[in-house]
Amino acid sequence: MKLSEKIENILNKKTKFIIITGGVVSSLGKGLASASLASVLQSRGFKVRLRKLDPYLNVDPGTMSPYQHGEVYVTDDGTEADLDLGHYERFSGVPAKRADSVTTGIIYQRVIDKERHGDYLGATIQVVPHVTNEIKDFIVSDISDEDFVLCEIGGTVGDIEGQPYLEAIRQLAYEIGRDRIMFVHVTLLPYIPAAGELKTKPTQHSVKQLQEYGIQPDMILCRTHIEIPENEKRKIALFCNVKEENVIQAMDASSIYQVPINYSKEGMDEAVCRYFGIEDAPKADLSKWEHIVDVLKNPEGTVTIGVVGKYTQLLEAYKSLNEALVHGGIANNYKVKIKWIDSEKLESENAEDELSDVSAILVPGGFGQRGTEGKIKAIKYARENKVPFLGICFGMQMAVIETMRDVAGIKNAGTTEFGQDCEPVVGLMTEWDKDGAKQIRHKDGDLGGTMRLGAYECVLEKGSKVAEIYGQDHISERHRHRYEVNIKYEPILNKAGMSIVGRSPDGMLPEIVEIKEHPWFIGVQFHPELKSKPFAPHPLFMSFIKAAIDNSRLI
Ligand code: GLN
């Protein structure tokens, strides 16, 4: 469908757009702000959708280092996306899709493909209109009966990379009408201790810059450490040309789950309804968030989980995992404390010294050899000392290697991810089945977007612990890996006490392992953390935290 037809289509629907930009500094928590606003609107009975537009040139964050960009979030339909899509899904419960995430890399790829295909009929290809049209096309595509589509633009206003996005949203507002699109600008009010004041000047400058691009914000969400005095709010309103009641205070919160409650208290959802002339919407019902905040403030106890990984310096790299553990705690009325243990350091340390104070051990996903012997050391400790253990993706692969080496006696058991010089218990997958179609990969193929990605079905063994935990024997979970435990080692694994209790429907790919003679030792080839939500904790994390609590009572 042509862009003009898509825009026409939108005009015939009720869908309204809320565009979220950021100013002053990065890391303002725009993703969380967008997710929280969506959740509050949802609680008033509206259907929401969240989208992210990232101005970087990578096609997706899949090949970016977790140190630079944090976790790569994976959707059911196999998109490797920005971690903000994780916030969106956790807060709204709406599964994110490929159509909800775009980068400048993808936009240019689409434009160039069209140019090569001859679609532009000899025109000179330019940022305006070709790139901006492609951005607008992304925003208005794949919309059904949503009341609100919230689009977050990554980066900070003023970045060179962001300019085509600002031009695109300006044009969109012109085309669909200002009454169908609201611009929300998130800024920071720095506090200057020597003056004892919050400063509004950076916000004024940032809004000026937006105005230069032809965009007048309709709401300013001010991140602040302390209460904003009324006169400062008035000043922001006057200088930024925004109604005073649309200058919203976004004070630092003790927990991210408090944020939707705070925003609603500050009148953010009311302001959105007012802007769009919606008068009859029910009041926000935030009881589910209040319950979560209440459990976190008054837990029955605290349990400590040791997470052994290599990206422990940047916790954004384990965003969903961190959240899923907290959710598991909420389900058990417990506070979860995470002890981050650097797997590389653990290699030269005594496992007992580092791990004896944790009630359960988790080895998360990962790539590459660095730090792996530390992970294996932690797994051995968990297995031998009957400490609850959850291995996720790489963590499961390492757990299998540990059992093969230490219990089955195959000392050079390893993964071909680190080279061919091992017994290849974990090997590169070059062929597998996806919805009945064969997926084929080559040893030297591209790295980007070629892993086994997204939702796959898994069949659980009847009577296994995982079948009991899930309460069903067919599950669907999200994957992101290139290597896989080779099923041919199953007899040896079985003899060593490790059972394959979850497999792909064709029986070829081991997806879950368990040690039956252990109180709680499970490894999963997928990423359960991606589907956990605060108000719907993932069963594996609920059960893992319960096992940790039971174990802490024994310590
Ligand atoms: N590096 C491993 C693989 O590609 C595990 C990946 C992961 O943990 N996500 O199979």
Boltz pocket constraint, residues with backbone or C-beta under 6 A from the ligand:
constraints:
  - pocket:
      binder: B
      contacts: [[A, 364], [A, 365], [A, 366], [A, 367], [A, 368], [A, 392], [A, 393], [A, 394], [A, 395], [A, 417], [A, 480], [A, 481], [A, 482], [A, 483], [A, 484]]
      max_distance: 6.0
